[in-house]
Amino acid sequence: MTDLKGRAAIVTGASRGIGKALASTAASLGINVAIAARQEGPLKETADEIAKKYKVQVLAVPCDVTKLEDLENLVNSAKAKFGAIDILINNAGVSSQYPFEKQPIEDFERLAHTNYLGYVRLIRLVINDMIARKSGAIINMVSGSTLCDPLPRNFIVYSSLKVGLRAFSKGLFWELRDHGIKVTSLLPGVTDTDLTGKLQEITTDASRLMSTKAIEDALKFALTVPANVCPLEIAVINQQTPWTAPVIPYKQAHPEK
C-alpha cells in the first residue's frame, strides 16, 4: 500500500507491549486503528494516548480473541467506524514455558485458541472484504523461536503452534497474492516489554532483550514497500538471544492484555 493515510487497521493485543508499539507505528503513518485487548481500562488509556499523539481515529474494542463472538464484534465495530478494514495486525498472544511433562494440560487449549485459532478466525472474518476490494495487508506476529530446530527447550507447545501459524501464513500468501492482498509474518526475538519486564530472572544479561523498535521498523517496511512487493517474513532477532536456554521462568504471572 503506497497511500496509507486514512486507511484503517485492526491491531490485537494492543493495550501494551509489542501490540501497543505496532498500533502506535500504524497511527504514525496516518492509519486509523481499531485496537483490541481483554482489559478495557488499559485499552482505553492506550486509545486516548495514540489519538492525542498522532491525530488519527482510534477505536478501542474489548476483545478476547479466544471467543468467536468477540472477534465478530471487533470486525463489525471496526467496519461500522471506518467503513472498511484495510490492514489486520494479528498480535495477541499468551505464553507458557514448562518442561512438557510439567506443563498444565489446561494450557494447551488456551495457547491454541489464542496463538493460532484467534489469528486464523480473525483473518477469515476480514478476508472476503479484502478480496472484493482487491487490496489488503495481513501482518501475523509469529516468533523467532520458529527459526530453531529443534524448538527451544521448555517452549515446545507455544513454539509448535507458532510453527503452524508460520506455515499457514506462507500458504495464505500464495492463495491471496493474485487478489492484491499481502501476507507478512514477523518473527521477533525475546523483546523487552511489560510481559518480560515484570518477570524475575529473565536473563542474566539484559542486553539479550531487544526493544520494540526493530519490530516497529519491520512493520513500517512491510506496509510501505511498493505495491508489487510483499515481504513474506521478517525476522528480527537480538544478536545474543539465548534460544538454547530458558529465558522466562517456568512460573509466570502474565499481565492481562
HELIX and SHEET records of a PDB file:
HELIX    1   1 GLY A   17  SER A   28  1                                  12    
HELIX    2   2 GLU A   40  TYR A   54  1                                  15    
HELIX    3   3 LEU A   68  PHE A   82  1                                  15    
HELIX    4   4 PHE A  100  LYS A  102  5                                   3    
HELIX    5   5 GLU A  106  ALA A  112  1                                   7    
HELIX    6   6 HIS A  113  LEU A  117  3                                   5    
HELIX    7   7 GLY A  118  ARG A  133  1                                  16    
HELIX    8   8 GLY A  144  LEU A  147  5                                   4    
HELIX    9   9 ILE A  156  LEU A  176  1                                  21    
HELIX   10  10 ARG A  177  HIS A  179  5                                   3    
HELIX   11  11 ASP A  194  GLY A  197  1                                   4    
HELIX   12  12 ALA A  206  ARG A  208  5                                   3    
HELIX   13  13 LYS A  213  THR A  224  1                                  12    
SHEET    1   A 7 VAL A  58  PRO A  62  0                                        
SHEET    2   A 7 ASN A  32  ALA A  37  1                                        
SHEET    3   A 7 ALA A   8  THR A  12  1                                        
SHEET    4   A 7 ILE A  87  ASN A  90  1                                        
SHEET    5   A 7 GLY A 136  MET A 141  1                                        
SHEET    6   A 7 ILE A 181  PRO A 188  1                                        
SHEET    7   A 7 GLU A 233  VAL A 236  1                                        
END                                                                             
